[in-house]
Amino acid sequence: MFTGLVEEKGVVRQLKRLGNASDISIEGPLVSSDVDIGDSIAINGCCLTVVSIEHTTLTFQAGSETLSRTNLGDLEEGSFVNLERSLQVGQRMGGHYVSGHVDAVATVDERSNDGQWAKFWFKVPPELTSQMASKGSVTVDGISLTLVDVEADRFSVELIPHTLDATTLGQRQVGDSVNIETDLLAKYVQQQLKRS
């Protein structure tokens, strides 16, 4: 379980393709400072397991399902990724509950900059917007964000300068792919309403 508060931008140092899977080695000095093999880390919002540690570089294994259903399959050596360690009991909860299970890959539909701020529109599969509401929460590339507008097949968020600088969203442009996870509570409510 995560909060969607990115701790640092990591850098992909090595990618090893192993058939349909990949070993992904990511340098992250802060995140690697107190993790062990077997720990869960959110990489662009996708929960993966640490399989090896070498100094400040962590290695993860991603299977074909993960690579095909997230933007992790698009990574290259030198790519930046958002990193977050899993939530610890008793830790402050600044974002919202994030499982690290990506629902879909979306694309940046529009980006408008206003000084140091930016408004983004993301195009998503229409079935996801039924789990969204204005002023609710959504996770984009592992970042907990507040929804501004929700339409049939897209939604918008507004980003403060800190978020643009401290995460990979500052580099995203129209057409780029991002991982989306809708609010966990909205999923359960929707499922219960279907059964009623």
C-alpha angles and dihedrals in degrees: 000000000000139000102223092244104131112222098195147340109255127199124230104236101175139010120194114190111212106183105289092348135069140209107221119198115196129185112221115154096188099043093042092052095088111014131112134206107280095033120131120240126181110230110190084338095308115120112230133168124244107240099173140008127206113176104298096346122096124195124211133182119227121190129212093267092055094044093049097044100043137043090254088094088065095057121120132187106283095029117137119232135186114247131198130168117224120274117269121214109260093024119130113266105220100157126029136277108293120181098194090235107126115221098196147335113256132187131231102254099179138001124190121181122209107186106298092343127083138198117210130194116200124199111221139171106280093239089068096058089064085069093053134081133179109269090018125115133267133171118228115185088339095310119126106228138173116241115236105180129007122198132174096279107006144041138199137224132182118224129209120220092257093058092047091051101038098045139044092257090086088067097045119111136182110299096024118131123240134181116245129201117178122215112292093221092052090056092054093046091049091049092050092049090053090055094048 
